[in-house]
Amino acid sequence: MLYVVGIGAGSREGMTIAAQQAIERSALIVGYTKYVELVRAVFPEKEFASTGMKQERERVEFALREAADKVVSLVCSGDPQLYGMAGLAFELSVNYPDTEIEVVAGVSAAFSGGAVLGSPLTHDFAVISLSDLLTPMDKIRKRLECAADCDMTIVLYNPSSKNRADYLRNACDIALKYRSGDTVCGYVRNIGRDGQESRVLTLAELRDTQVDMFTTVFIGNSETKVIGGKMVTPRGYGNV
Amino acid sequence: MLYVVGIGAGSREGMTIAAQQAIERSALIVGYTKYVELVRAVFPEKEFASTGMKQERERVEFALREAADKVVSLVCSGDPQLYGMAGLAFELSVNYPDTEIEVVAGVSAAFSGGAVLGSPLTHDFAVISLSDLLTPMDKIRKRLECAADCDMTIVLYNPSSKNRADYLRNACDIALKYRSGDTVCGYVRNIGRDGQESRVLTLAELRDTQVDMFTTVFIGNSETKVIGGKMVTPRGYGNV
C-alpha cells in the first residue's frame, strides 16, 4: 500500500489529519531529504529513507517496490499532485500492478502562501511553473500570455533558480503587456517555515525584484487591491 | 480576533491541524448552515451561528462584529480564499479596524477531488467558476478560451445549477475548439462526504453529462491519460 502524501508548507499545523494518519499507519516514509527532515521532526520514531533532489524516478520506484509488502508513505511538500510525485507514482505503477496507491491531498503553496498575503485567490486563477526543466519555454510563455490576457490571478511556482535569474522578469514583462504596472502583486518565501517573509508590491516593482526558488509569487487580477497591507482579490466584479 | 478557516472537503480527516486549533480556540463558530453542521459534528461542544446561502455579507459582518471582543472562526468549505469568505472579510474589515484577521488555508476541491481521480493536477492548471452570479459570462468564456488554448488542465467549480443546466455543455464546447473529444476528463461529486462519486470520461462524453452543484469537474491537458482507471497528468512533456 502506497500513500502519496502532501504535507503542506512544512509545519505540523499545515498538515491535514489524513496526512498524519497515513504517516502513522506507514512502516516506512520516503521522500526528498528536506521534506523527510520536516516529517521526522513530527514523527521521530518512524523509519525514513531519503533521496536527493533530482532523483524523483528512483525515489518513486523505491517507494513502489517497498510498498509491495508494507505500508509506505511517499511524502511531498504542499499537495502531492502539483509538481509532486503522485503523477509519477501512477505512471510507474504499471510495473507494480498489485500495489494500491492512495493520494492524500495537501495544502499547496498557492493557498498557504495566499493566506499569508491575505486573499489573492478569491476568484479564478492559474498556476504556472517557470521551470523549463520538463516543459518547453514556448509552452510556459504561451500560458503566461493566456493567463494574463483573461485577467486571472496568476501564481508562479519555481520563479527562479541559479540558472534562471531573469525568468521572473520575463514573466512580468509578459503580464505587463496585458496589465498595468500598478497591478497588485505579492510573494512569500519559506511559507510556514522559519524565516518566512512576505511582501505586497506592484507588478512594476516585482519585475525588478530578485526572488529565490523557495518563493511563491502572486500576480493579482485587475480588481486585486491592497487593504490594510494585505493583497485582496474581490469575489465579484463591480460591473456585474 | 477573526480566523477565516478552510475546513477542506467536509470530513474531519480533510481538515488541517491549524484549522482544528483555530476552531478549538474560538468562542463562536460562524458559517453557512451546511458547513456549520459539518464542523458541529466534530466539535459538538462549541457555540455556533449559521446563515443561509446567499447571506454572505451579513454572515461576514456578523462574524467581524462578534470578533471585536472574542475569538471567532468563520468557516468555509475547501480553502477560505477560493470563492470563499476571506476576501469579503478583508473588504468589510475597513469598518472594524481593530479586529485582527488570520486566514487559515484549507484543501480546496481542486486538490481533494483531484486526489480521488488520481493526479490530474500534476502540472500547470487553471481554476474557473462557471457561476455568472458575480462575474460577467463574457469574462468566464474568455477565461475558458484562454485556458483551453494554452493546454492547461482546467478545474471547473460551480459547473451547474437549476438555472444553468447547459453551462457545462457550453464550457465543453469551448474546450473542444482547442482539444480533442478524446481528452481525458473527470468529475467528483460530494468529495469526502457520504455518497462520494467519481467518474473518468472523455471530453466528448463530459459534454453530454449532467452534473450538479456539488460536483467539481476536471478537463485534462493534451498529455493527461488514464492509468488503471485513474486520471493522470504527467509531470513533464515528452518532447522536452
Interface residues (C-beta under 8 A of the other chain):
Chain A: G6 G8 R12 E13 G14 M15 T16 I17 A18 Q20 Q21 E56 D79 P80 Q81 L82 Y83 G84 A86 G87 L88 A89 F90 E91 S93 V94 P97 I101 V103 V104 A105 G106 V107 S108 F111 S112 G114 A115 G118 S119 P120 L121 T122 H123 D124 F125 A126 V127 I128 S129 D132 L133 L134 T135 P136 K139 K142 R143 E145 C146 A147 D149 C150 D151 M152 I227 G228 K230 V232 T233 P234 R235 G236 Y237 N239 V240
Chain B: G6 G8 R12 E13 G14 M15 T16 I17 A18 Q20 Q21 E56 D79 P80 Q81 L82 Y83 G84 A86 G87 L88 A89 F90 E91 S93 V94 P97 I101 V103 V104 A105 G106 V107 S108 F111 S112 G114 A115 G118 S119 P120 L121 T122 H123 D124 F125 A126 V127 I128 S129 D132 L133 L134 T135 P136 K139 K142 R143 E145 C146 A147 D149 C150 D151 M152 I227 G228 K230 V232 T233 P234 R235 G236 Y237 N239 V240
